[in-house]
Amino acid sequence: MIPPDAHAWIAEQADVRGEIEQVHERPWSAVWRVPTDEGNLFFKASAPGFDHEAAVVTTLAPVAPDLLPSVVAADVDRGWLLLRDAGARLREHPETAGWDAILSRYAELQRSAAGRVDALLAAGVPDVRLAFLPGLYADLGGRDETLVRELCDELATLGIPETIQHDDLHDGQVFVRDGSVRILDWGDACVSHPFMTFAVTSQFVDERTTDVYLDAWTSVARHELLRTALPAAIRLGAIPRALTWTRILPHAAPEWRDRYVDSVEMWLHRLATPPDDWD
């Protein structure tokens, strides 16, 4: 069911020309299609724990307006977004865009966003910076804090600034319309070491494309050092992924809990395992 007062809020932002229909509902968010005089818009309402998405998008819009969702209106306090149609998912149309360009632009966004970390944290974006990872890992029930500290120290020596990190960047989150590529669904986003995005993204790109992303950071450290440290970032990226599931599962419907009940343990296992051995 659409949130109370949402119809009125949407009508204040756009000329609605038909019935508002639900597209999907997940434990973390729900989306409705809104027919208007300028075509379909999409209203998104995020669940508690993911409602910082509106703040992420509006805070970072000035630095990457052509990569983030195109926002008609946002209510940051309620976690609501009214978005223009971003087109089709890259997953269904892989021929429409290449990961090289996507990751280059994503890295540029991350570098620009490093100066906005305080604003992101003040808006409620989860703080998963290296200094806090050992404690967060212990809270999840992890048993090898020494390993986590060693991995954190390895990344910290690079001097890469911590910044926004999408945390679920794959081909189902990239949309293409008329040649325009946008990254959507920032509800999992956190402030962390930027390379931790590869805990997910590495499963969808090859080594050459990964090198294209790393090239964006060579003004900070040599490419070979970045490449050597990437496995540590991938392993540590398991921590924000596990934390996301701790926000989802307690409030999810039984069918979702049954489907993903082992998610936290799976990610903790991955942290303890070199990425080449991930199944």
DAFEN-V454380 format. One record per backbone hydrogen bond with DSSP energy under -0.5 kcal/mol. CO is the residue of the C=O (numbers start at 1). NH is the residue of the N-H. If there is no record, write none. Layout:
co=CO nh=NH
co=CO nh=NH
This chain:
co=3 nh=6
co=5 nh=9
co=6 nh=10
co=7 nh=11
co=8 nh=12
co=9 nh=13
co=10 nh=13
co=10 nh=14
co=14 nh=16
co=15 nh=37
co=19 nh=21
co=21 nh=33
co=24 nh=31
co=28 nh=47
co=29 nh=26
co=30 nh=45
co=31 nh=23
co=31 nh=24
co=32 nh=43
co=33 nh=21
co=33 nh=35
co=34 nh=41
co=35 nh=17
co=36 nh=39
co=39 nh=36
co=40 nh=85
co=41 nh=34
co=42 nh=44
co=42 nh=83
co=43 nh=32
co=44 nh=46
co=44 nh=81
co=45 nh=30
co=47 nh=50
co=47 nh=51
co=50 nh=53
co=51 nh=54
co=52 nh=56
co=53 nh=57
co=54 nh=58
co=55 nh=59
co=56 nh=60
co=57 nh=61
co=60 nh=63
co=60 nh=64
co=64 nh=67
co=64 nh=68
co=67 nh=183
co=69 nh=71
co=70 nh=84
co=73 nh=82
co=74 nh=76
co=75 nh=79
co=75 nh=80
co=79 nh=46
co=80 nh=75
co=81 nh=44
co=81 nh=83
co=82 nh=72
co=82 nh=73
co=83 nh=42
co=88 nh=176
co=89 nh=92
co=89 nh=93
co=93 nh=96
co=94 nh=97
co=98 nh=102
co=99 nh=103
co=100 nh=104
co=101 nh=105
co=102 nh=106
co=103 nh=107
co=104 nh=108
co=105 nh=109
co=106 nh=110
co=107 nh=111
co=108 nh=112
co=109 nh=113
co=110 nh=114
co=111 nh=114
co=112 nh=115
co=113 nh=116
co=114 nh=117
co=116 nh=120
co=117 nh=121
co=118 nh=122
co=119 nh=123
co=120 nh=125
co=121 nh=124
co=126 nh=128
co=126 nh=191
co=129 nh=132
co=129 nh=133
co=130 nh=133
co=130 nh=134
co=132 nh=136
co=133 nh=137
co=134 nh=138
co=135 nh=139
co=136 nh=140
co=137 nh=142
co=138 nh=141
co=144 nh=148
co=145 nh=149
co=146 nh=150
co=147 nh=151
co=148 nh=152
co=149 nh=153
co=150 nh=154
co=151 nh=155
co=152 nh=156
co=153 nh=157
co=155 nh=158
co=156 nh=159
co=161 nh=194
co=163 nh=192
co=165 nh=190
co=168 nh=170
co=170 nh=173
co=170 nh=174
co=171 nh=91
co=173 nh=184
co=174 nh=90
co=175 nh=182
co=176 nh=88
co=177 nh=180
co=179 nh=181
co=180 nh=177
co=182 nh=175
co=182 nh=184
co=186 nh=189
co=189 nh=126
co=190 nh=165
co=190 nh=192
co=191 nh=128
co=192 nh=163
co=193 nh=196
co=194 nh=197
co=195 nh=198
co=196 nh=199
co=197 nh=200
co=197 nh=201
co=198 nh=202
co=200 nh=203
co=201 nh=204
co=201 nh=205
co=206 nh=210
co=207 nh=211
co=208 nh=212
co=209 nh=213
co=210 nh=214
co=211 nh=215
co=212 nh=216
co=213 nh=216
co=214 nh=217
co=215 nh=218
co=217 nh=220
co=217 nh=221
co=222 nh=225
co=222 nh=226
co=223 nh=227
co=224 nh=228
co=225 nh=229
co=226 nh=230
co=227 nh=231
co=229 nh=232
co=229 nh=233
co=230 nh=234
co=231 nh=235
co=232 nh=236
co=233 nh=237
co=235 nh=238
co=236 nh=239
co=236 nh=240
co=237 nh=241
co=238 nh=242
co=239 nh=243
co=240 nh=244
co=241 nh=245
co=242 nh=246
co=243 nh=247
co=244 nh=247
co=244 nh=248
co=245 nh=249
co=246 nh=250
co=248 nh=251
co=248 nh=252
co=249 nh=252
co=253 nh=256
co=253 nh=257
co=254 nh=258
co=255 nh=259
co=256 nh=260
co=257 nh=261
co=260 nh=263
co=262 nh=266
co=263 nh=267
co=264 nh=268
co=265 nh=269
co=266 nh=270
co=267 nh=271
co=268 nh=272
co=270 nh=273
co=274 nh=277
co=275 nh=278
